[in-house]
Amino acid sequence: MIKNIIIDWSGVINDNTKNFYQVVLTIFRNHGIDPISFEEFRQHWQQPYMLFYNKYIPDLTHELEQKEYRSAIEKQPLPNAYPGISEILKVAKQQGKVIIILSSDFNEHIKKEILRYDLNDVFTDIYSNVHDKSLVIKQITEKYNFKLNETIFIGDTRHEVESGKSAAVQTAAVTWGIDPESKLKTARPDYIIHNIEELKSLINDN
């Protein structure tokens, strides 16, 4: 039984993949890089995310990327929660599950969206602005003394699956985020989630 849920924010809870693609194009434009298609972005996205940017912009520093990202994301429309996910998370919380966010997003953005998505008091902790999730997930399991076979990491990228595996927890990948299903399968997650009903079956007790 799953008792502990570590979950990514962007592309899993909030439905912002296309917004994020526009941010990437803005950063490319800032550096004179030709735009790439949405499908190319999904196929070539890599984490930790500076690996992706430095393929196209070798001299881009993490500090400058953060500055340009913050400026660009503020100009995007406010992202909605993925339909149905708020209700599933609230039920999981009511069932006594521990839910922790592990995200690259800025803390202030996540907290504003928690309010907008009516998810107050659902999350035990928030780990935000994380560049390499493989370096943090084990800290979470140790801090909260999670039993690994009762813990799952839910993300939308191959990196998140690999990070979960590095910490010996179960892994689930949703197909509505950045990485397409074909790419997610190469990381061999324990579960591939195609829709909200499959996620509900996975994390809500019947």
C-alpha positions in Angstrom: 0.0 0.0 0.0 1.2 3.5 -0.8 1.3 5.6 2.3 3.8 8.4 1.3 3.6 10.4 -1.9 6.4 12.6 -3.2 5.1 14.5 -6.2 6.4 17.0 -8.7 4.5 20.2 -9.2 5.0 21.6 -12.7 3.5 19.3 -15.4 1.9 17.0 -12.9 -0.3 19.1 -10.6 -0.3 22.3 -12.6 -1.0 22.0 -16.3 1.7 24.3 -17.6 3.8 22.4 -20.1 2.9 24.7 -23.0 3.6 27.7 -20.8 6.9 26.3 -19.9 7.7 25.7 -23.6 7.1 29.4 -24.3 9.5 30.3 -21.5 12.2 28.1 -23.1 11.6 29.9 -26.4 12.0 33.2 -24.6 15.3 32.2 -23.1 16.4 30.9 -26.5 15.4 34.2 -28.1 17.3 36.2 -25.5 20.5 34.4 -26.6 19.9 34.4 -30.4 18.9 30.7 -30.6 16.4 29.6 -33.2 13.2 28.3 -31.8 12.5 24.6 -31.7 9.1 22.8 -32.1 7.0 21.7 -29.1 7.7 18.1 -30.0 11.4 18.7 -30.3 11.3 20.4 -26.9 9.6 17.4 -25.3 12.0 14.9 -26.9 15.1 16.9 -26.0 14.2 18.2 -22.6 16.8 17.0 -20.0 17.2 17.3 -16.3 19.0 18.6 -14.3 17.7 21.3 -16.6 21.0 23.1 -17.1 22.0 20.1 -19.1 19.2 21.0 -21.6 20.0 24.7 -21.8 23.7 24.2 -22.1 23.3 22.0 -25.1 21.9 25.1 -26.9 23.5 27.9 -24.9 26.9 26.6 -23.6 27.8 29.7 -21.7 24.4 30.2 -19.9 24.9 30.1 -16.2 22.4 28.8 -13.7 22.2 32.2 -12.1 21.3 33.9 -15.4 18.9 31.1 -16.3 17.0 31.6 -13.1 16.8 35.4 -13.7 15.5 34.9 -17.2 13.2 32.1 -16.3 11.6 34.2 -13.5 11.1 37.2 -15.9 9.6 35.0 -18.6 7.3 32.8 -16.5 5.7 35.9 -14.9 4.4 36.9 -18.4 2.7 33.6 -19.0 -1.0 33.0 -18.2 -1.7 31.6 -14.7 -1.7 27.8 -15.1 -4.7 25.7 -14.0 -4.5 22.5 -12.0 -4.7 19.4 -14.1 -8.4 18.5 -14.1 -9.4 16.4 -11.2 -6.0 16.2 -9.5 -6.9 18.5 -6.6 -9.7 16.2 -5.5 -7.5 13.1 -5.7 -4.8 14.8 -3.5 -7.3 15.9 -0.9 -8.8 12.4 -0.7 -5.3 11.0 -0.3 -4.6 13.4 2.6 -7.9 12.5 4.2 -6.9 8.9 4.0 -3.8 9.7 6.1 -1.2 9.7 3.4 1.9 12.0 3.7 2.2 14.2 0.6 5.4 16.1 -0.2 6.2 18.4 -3.1 9.6 18.0 -4.8 9.8 20.6 -7.6 12.1 22.9 -9.6 9.4 25.7 -9.4 9.9 28.7 -7.2 8.4 28.5 -3.8 6.3 31.6 -4.1 4.7 30.3 -7.3 3.8 26.9 -5.7 2.3 28.6 -2.6 0.1 30.9 -4.7 -1.1 28.0 -6.8 -1.8 25.9 -3.7 -4.2 28.6 -2.7 -5.7 28.8 -6.2 -6.2 25.1 -6.4 -7.7 24.8 -2.9 -5.0 22.5 -1.7 -4.3 24.2 1.7 -3.1 21.8 4.4 -2.7 19.0 1.9 1.1 19.0 1.8 3.4 18.1 4.7 6.4 19.8 3.2 7.5 21.6 0.0 11.0 21.2 -1.5 11.1 23.9 -4.2 13.7 25.4 -6.6 15.5 22.0 -6.8 17.9 21.6 -9.7 18.8 18.0 -9.3 16.0 15.9 -7.6 18.2 12.9 -7.3 20.2 14.8 -4.7 17.1 15.6 -2.6 14.7 12.7 -2.7 16.8 10.5 -0.4 17.0 13.4 2.1 13.2 13.4 2.2 12.8 9.7 2.8 15.4 9.8 5.6 14.0 13.0 7.2 10.5 11.5 7.4 11.6 7.9 8.0 9.6 6.7 5.1 9.4 3.0 4.4 10.6 2.8 0.8 8.2 0.1 -0.3 5.3 2.4 0.9 6.6 5.5 -0.9 6.1 6.7 -4.4 7.6 9.6 -6.5 5.2 10.9 -9.1 6.7 13.0 -11.9 6.4 13.8 -15.6 10.0 13.3 -16.8 12.6 10.6 -17.1 14.8 12.4 -14.6 12.1 12.1 -11.9 11.7 8.4 -12.5 15.5 7.9 -12.3 15.6 10.1 -9.1 12.9 7.9 -7.5 14.8 4.7 -8.5 18.0 6.1 -7.0 16.2 6.4 -3.7 14.7 2.9 -4.0 11.1 4.1 -3.9 8.3 3.3 -6.3 8.0 5.5 -9.3 5.1 6.7 -11.5 5.2 8.9 -14.6 2.2 10.9 -15.9 2.0 11.3 -19.7 0.4 14.8 -19.6 3.6 16.6 -18.7 6.9 17.3 -20.5 8.3 13.9 -21.5 6.2 11.9 -24.0 5.3 8.3 -23.1 7.9 6.8 -25.4 10.6 8.7 -23.5 9.2 7.9 -20.1 9.2 4.2 -20.8 13.0 4.2 -21.3 13.3 4.9 -17.6 11.1 2.0 -16.7 8.8 3.5 -14.1 6.7 1.2 -12.0 3.6 2.9 -13.3 2.8 5.0 -16.3 -0.3 7.1 -15.7 -2.3 8.2 -18.8 -5.3 9.9 -17.2 -6.7 11.1 -13.9 -8.7 7.8 -13.3 -5.5 5.8 -13.4 -3.9 8.2 -10.9 -6.9 7.9 -8.6 -6.7 4.1 -8.7 -3.0 4.3 -7.7 -3.0 6.7 -4.8 -6.6 6.6 -3.4 -7.6 3.7 -1.3 -10.8 2.0 -2.4 
